[in-house]
């Protein structure tokens, strides 16, 4: 059993807690700290997750921390798995708890990450506030979400640091230090859309979490697309090119764009897509996290159209009402 262990700060990555332990331990190299905590030399502590927790919790001098607290409050597990089915959430949780080396791939970390996400980031204002409050900075979970560019708390740009985590550097520990160099941020202010998107990403990370099915978001998004005229009345056809163009205009040219294939991926039942693409389209459509996690709506559009036709409403007027042509209505109403 180790003699001390840092108390995690609010929203602190578990990786950051391990970094702070290493600094305080005075160990000459990372492998000594990893051996003390995990009982082995070659344990990789991923930035997004936590590594195997059972041996670490057994070694801690206090039992105040639980595996659930660590996974839900100090890793990106809630964000990445928010829209999983119940079974996939549970299997991802077990892989994360056991420190399985395939956990990151299973929950989509490597699919969701890009080169900018491999560089550790910080909000300049949070940086100063953390030093004032705790005497040191630390790595926030929220700042490391792939694709997030704005601090939801302060509404300012996040700053990249010079610390990258590509290749063999994943096996090293890089603590946030008071003299950590923050790279320059854009001269312009974030737009309202970019701030709203960041707030939605924060909700996906920090909202209360359960293991209920979260995969019903596609039906919610399809209905919203149809209501905005970006999909056919039945939802069978999605105007992806128009959507991609509108999303680019909505966020601004300097923001990460979305292409037609990604639009299809979000709305299709047989494609895997990153969480940020789901949220990017949802924000554009004015959907909240609670909207996305609501029970899937029943699509009674065809039944409504056929009932109108049987009651004597002409195909011409139905076509005008649903924004289509008379031939399409004829195909819908006739057996």
C-alpha positions as CSV (number, residue, x, y, z in Angstrom):
1,X,0.0,0.0,0.0
2,X,1.2,3.5,-0.9
3,X,1.5,6.1,1.9
4,X,-0.3,9.0,0.1
5,X,-2.3,9.8,-3.0
6,X,-3.6,13.2,-4.4
7,X,-7.2,14.0,-4.0
8,X,-8.7,14.5,-7.5
9,X,-9.8,18.0,-8.3
10,X,-13.2,18.8,-10.0
11,X,-13.3,17.5,-13.5
12,X,-9.7,16.4,-13.3
13,X,-8.6,13.6,-15.7
14,X,-7.5,10.5,-13.9
15,X,-4.3,10.7,-16.1
16,X,-3.7,14.1,-14.5
17,X,-4.1,12.7,-11.0
18,X,-1.5,10.0,-11.8
19,X,0.8,12.8,-13.1
20,X,0.5,14.7,-9.8
21,X,1.2,11.6,-7.8
22,X,4.4,11.0,-9.9
23,X,5.6,14.6,-9.2
24,X,5.0,14.3,-5.5
25,X,6.5,10.8,-5.2
26,X,9.9,12.0,-6.1
27,X,10.4,8.8,-8.2
28,X,13.2,9.1,-10.7
29,X,11.2,7.7,-13.6
30,X,7.6,7.1,-14.6
31,X,7.9,3.3,-14.4
32,X,8.5,3.4,-10.6
33,X,5.3,5.4,-10.1
34,X,3.4,3.1,-12.4
35,X,4.7,0.0,-10.5
36,X,3.7,1.5,-7.1
37,X,0.2,2.2,-8.3
38,X,-0.6,-0.6,-10.7
39,X,1.8,-3.4,-9.6
40,X,3.4,-3.6,-13.0
41,X,6.0,-1.7,-15.1
42,X,4.3,-1.6,-18.5
43,X,0.8,-0.3,-17.7
44,X,-0.3,2.4,-20.1
45,X,-2.4,5.1,-18.4
46,X,-4.5,6.5,-21.4
47,X,-5.3,10.2,-21.2
48,X,-9.0,9.5,-21.9
49,X,-9.5,6.5,-19.6
50,X,-7.9,5.2,-16.4
51,X,-6.1,1.9,-16.8
52,X,-6.8,-1.2,-14.6
53,X,-8.5,0.1,-11.4
54,X,-8.6,-2.9,-9.1
55,X,-4.9,-3.1,-8.2
56,X,-4.7,0.7,-7.9
57,X,-7.7,1.0,-5.6
58,X,-6.3,-1.8,-3.4
59,X,-3.0,0.2,-3.1
60,X,-4.6,3.5,-2.1
61,X,-4.3,4.6,1.5
62,X,-8.0,5.8,1.5
63,X,-11.1,4.0,0.4
64,X,-13.0,7.2,-0.3
65,X,-12.5,6.7,-4.1
66,X,-14.6,4.1,-5.9
67,X,-14.2,2.7,-9.4
68,X,-17.5,4.3,-10.4
69,X,-16.4,7.7,-9.2
70,X,-13.2,7.5,-11.2
71,X,-14.8,6.3,-14.4
72,X,-17.7,8.6,-14.3
73,X,-16.1,11.8,-12.9
74,X,-12.5,11.6,-14.1
75,X,-12.5,9.9,-17.5
76,X,-14.1,10.6,-20.8
77,X,-16.1,7.3,-20.7
78,X,-19.5,9.1,-20.2
79,X,-18.9,11.2,-23.3
80,X,-17.8,8.5,-25.6
81,X,-20.5,6.0,-24.6
82,X,-23.4,8.4,-24.2
83,X,-25.2,7.2,-27.3
84,X,-24.4,3.4,-27.0
85,X,-27.0,0.7,-26.5
86,X,-27.3,-0.8,-23.0
87,X,-25.2,-3.9,-23.8
88,X,-22.5,-1.9,-25.4
89,X,-22.4,0.6,-22.5
90,X,-21.9,-2.3,-20.1
91,X,-19.2,-4.1,-22.1
92,X,-17.4,-0.8,-22.5
93,X,-17.6,-0.2,-18.8
94,X,-16.1,-3.6,-18.0
95,X,-13.2,-3.0,-20.5
96,X,-12.5,0.4,-19.0
97,X,-12.6,-0.9,-15.4
98,X,-10.2,-3.7,-16.3
99,X,-7.8,-1.5,-18.2
100,X,-8.2,-3.6,-21.3
101,X,-5.9,-2.4,-24.0
102,X,-8.7,-2.5,-26.5
103,X,-11.1,-0.3,-24.5
104,X,-10.2,2.8,-26.4
105,X,-10.9,1.2,-29.7
106,X,-14.1,-0.3,-28.4
107,X,-15.6,3.0,-27.3
108,X,-14.4,4.9,-30.4
109,X,-11.6,7.0,-29.0
110,X,-9.3,6.5,-31.9
111,X,-12.1,7.0,-34.4
112,X,-13.1,10.3,-32.8
113,X,-9.6,11.7,-32.3
114,X,-7.7,13.8,-34.7
115,X,-4.2,15.4,-34.5
116,X,-5.5,18.4,-32.7
117,X,-7.1,16.1,-30.1
118,X,-3.7,14.5,-29.4
119,X,-2.4,17.8,-28.1
120,X,-3.2,18.5,-24.5
121,X,-5.2,21.7,-24.1
122,X,-6.2,24.3,-21.4
123,X,-8.5,27.2,-21.0
124,X,-6.3,30.2,-20.2
125,X,-8.8,31.5,-17.6
126,X,-9.2,28.1,-16.0
127,X,-5.4,27.8,-15.9
128,X,-5.1,31.0,-13.8
129,X,-8.1,30.2,-11.6
130,X,-6.8,26.7,-10.9
131,X,-3.4,28.1,-9.8
132,X,-5.2,30.6,-7.6
133,X,-7.5,28.0,-6.0
134,X,-5.3,25.0,-5.8
135,X,-1.7,26.3,-6.2
136,X,-1.3,24.3,-9.4
137,X,-3.0,23.7,-12.7
138,X,-4.3,20.3,-13.8
139,X,-5.7,18.7,-16.9
140,X,-9.5,19.0,-17.2
141,X,-11.5,16.3,-18.8
142,X,-13.7,18.8,-20.6
143,X,-10.7,20.5,-22.3
144,X,-9.5,17.2,-23.8
145,X,-12.7,16.3,-25.7
146,X,-11.8,15.8,-29.3
147,X,-13.1,18.7,-31.4
148,X,-14.0,21.1,-28.5
149,X,-12.5,24.5,-29.2
150,X,-14.2,26.7,-26.6
151,X,-14.4,26.7,-22.8
152,X,-18.1,26.4,-22.0
153,X,-17.5,28.1,-18.6
154,X,-15.7,31.2,-19.9
155,X,-16.7,31.3,-23.6
156,X,-13.1,31.7,-24.7
157,X,-10.9,29.7,-27.0
158,X,-9.0,26.7,-25.6
159,X,-5.3,27.0,-25.9
160,X,-3.1,24.1,-27.2
161,X,0.0,23.2,-25.2
162,X,3.2,22.0,-26.7
163,X,2.5,18.5,-25.3
164,X,1.5,16.0,-27.9
165,X,0.6,12.4,-27.2
166,X,1.3,10.6,-30.4
167,X,3.2,7.3,-30.8
168,X,5.5,6.2,-27.9
169,X,4.7,9.4,-25.9
170,X,1.4,7.7,-24.8
171,X,3.5,5.8,-22.3
172,X,4.8,8.9,-20.6
173,X,3.3,11.3,-18.0
174,X,3.1,15.0,-18.7
175,X,1.7,16.9,-15.7
176,X,0.2,20.3,-16.1
177,X,2.7,22.7,-14.5
178,X,2.5,26.4,-13.6
179,X,5.1,27.2,-16.3
180,X,3.3,25.2,-18.9
181,X,3.5,27.1,-22.2
182,X,0.1,27.8,-23.8
183,X,0.1,28.4,-27.5
184,X,-1.6,31.5,-29.0
185,X,-5.3,31.4,-29.6
186,X,-7.2,33.0,-32.5
187,X,-7.7,36.7,-32.5
188,X,-11.4,36.5,-33.2
189,X,-14.0,35.7,-30.6
190,X,-15.9,32.4,-30.8
191,X,-19.3,32.6,-32.4
192,X,-22.6,31.9,-30.6
193,X,-22.9,28.7,-32.5
194,X,-19.4,27.5,-31.4
195,X,-20.2,28.3,-27.8
196,X,-23.5,26.4,-27.9
197,X,-21.7,23.5,-29.5
198,X,-19.1,23.4,-26.7
199,X,-21.9,23.6,-24.1
200,X,-23.6,20.6,-25.7
201,X,-20.3,18.6,-25.6
202,X,-20.0,19.5,-21.9
203,X,-23.6,18.2,-21.3
204,X,-22.6,14.9,-23.1
205,X,-19.7,14.5,-20.6
206,X,-21.2,15.7,-17.3
207,X,-25.0,15.0,-17.5
208,X,-26.2,12.2,-15.2
209,X,-25.3,8.9,-16.7
210,X,-27.2,5.6,-16.7
211,X,-27.0,2.4,-18.7
212,X,-30.3,2.9,-20.6
213,X,-30.3,2.6,-24.3
214,X,-28.9,5.8,-25.9
215,X,-28.9,4.8,-29.5
216,X,-32.3,6.3,-30.3
217,X,-30.8,9.6,-31.3
218,X,-30.9,8.7,-35.0
219,X,-34.7,8.8,-35.1
220,X,-34.7,12.1,-33.3
221,X,-32.2,13.6,-35.7
222,X,-34.1,12.2,-38.8
223,X,-37.4,13.8,-37.6
224,X,-35.6,17.1,-37.0
225,X,-34.1,17.0,-40.5
226,X,-37.4,16.3,-42.0
227,X,-39.1,19.1,-40.1
228,X,-36.4,21.5,-41.4
229,X,-36.8,20.3,-45.0
230,X,-33.5,18.5,-45.1
231,X,-35.1,15.0,-45.6
232,X,-38.0,13.6,-47.5
233,X,-41.3,13.4,-45.8
234,X,-40.8,9.7,-45.0
235,X,-37.2,10.3,-44.0
236,X,-36.0,7.8,-46.6
237,X,-34.0,10.4,-48.4
238,X,-31.6,12.8,-46.7
239,X,-30.3,15.8,-48.6
240,X,-26.8,15.4,-47.2
241,X,-25.0,17.9,-49.5
242,X,-27.4,20.7,-48.6
243,X,-27.1,19.8,-44.9
244,X,-23.3,19.9,-45.0
245,X,-23.3,23.3,-46.7
246,X,-25.8,24.7,-44.1
247,X,-23.8,23.3,-41.2
248,X,-20.6,25.0,-42.5
249,X,-22.5,28.3,-42.7
250,X,-23.9,27.8,-39.3
251,X,-20.6,27.3,-37.5
252,X,-18.4,29.5,-39.7
253,X,-15.6,28.6,-42.2
254,X,-12.9,28.5,-39.5
255,X,-14.8,25.7,-37.7
256,X,-14.4,21.9,-38.4
257,X,-16.7,21.2,-41.4
258,X,-19.0,18.1,-41.9
259,X,-19.2,16.3,-45.2
260,X,-22.1,14.5,-46.8
261,X,-20.7,11.1,-45.8
262,X,-20.7,12.1,-42.2
263,X,-24.2,13.4,-42.4
264,X,-25.3,10.0,-43.7
265,X,-23.4,8.3,-41.0
266,X,-25.2,10.2,-38.2
267,X,-28.6,9.5,-39.7
268,X,-28.0,5.9,-40.9
269,X,-28.7,2.9,-38.8
270,X,-25.7,0.9,-40.1
271,X,-22.9,3.3,-39.7
272,X,-20.6,4.1,-36.8
273,X,-20.0,7.8,-36.3
274,X,-18.1,9.9,-33.7
275,X,-19.9,11.6,-30.8
276,X,-18.8,15.0,-31.9
277,X,-20.4,14.6,-35.4
278,X,-23.7,13.6,-33.7
279,X,-23.5,16.7,-31.5
280,X,-22.4,18.9,-34.3
281,X,-25.5,18.1,-36.3
282,X,-27.7,18.1,-33.2
283,X,-26.6,21.6,-32.3
284,X,-27.2,22.8,-35.8
285,X,-30.8,21.5,-35.5
286,X,-31.4,23.1,-32.1
287,X,-31.5,19.8,-30.3
288,X,-30.4,19.4,-26.6
289,X,-28.9,16.3,-25.0
290,X,-32.2,15.5,-23.4
291,X,-33.9,15.7,-26.8
292,X,-31.3,13.2,-28.2
293,X,-31.9,10.8,-25.4
294,X,-35.7,11.0,-25.4
295,X,-37.6,7.9,-26.5
296,X,-37.6,7.5,-30.3
297,X,-40.7,9.1,-31.8
298,X,-43.1,6.9,-33.8
299,X,-43.2,7.9,-37.4
300,X,-46.9,7.9,-38.4
301,X,-46.4,10.2,-41.4
302,X,-47.6,7.7,-44.1
303,X,-50.6,6.7,-42.0
304,X,-51.5,10.4,-41.6
305,X,-51.2,11.0,-45.3
306,X,-53.3,8.0,-46.3
307,X,-56.0,8.9,-43.8
308,X,-56.1,12.5,-45.2
309,X,-56.5,11.0,-48.7
310,X,-59.3,8.6,-47.6
311,X,-61.1,11.6,-46.0
312,X,-61.2,13.3,-49.4
313,X,-58.1,15.6,-49.3
314,X,-56.7,15.8,-52.8
315,X,-53.3,14.6,-53.8
316,X,-52.4,18.1,-54.9
317,X,-53.2,19.7,-51.5
318,X,-51.3,16.9,-49.7
319,X,-48.3,17.5,-51.9
320,X,-48.4,21.2,-51.1
321,X,-48.7,20.4,-47.3
322,X,-45.7,18.1,-47.3
323,X,-43.5,19.9,-49.7
324,X,-43.5,17.2,-52.4
325,X,-45.1,16.5,-55.8
326,X,-48.4,14.8,-56.7
327,X,-46.8,11.7,-58.2
328,X,-44.9,11.0,-55.0
329,X,-48.2,11.4,-53.0
330,X,-49.9,9.0,-55.4
331,X,-47.2,6.4,-54.7
332,X,-47.7,6.8,-51.0
333,X,-51.5,6.6,-50.9
334,X,-52.1,3.8,-53.4
335,X,-51.8,0.2,-52.2
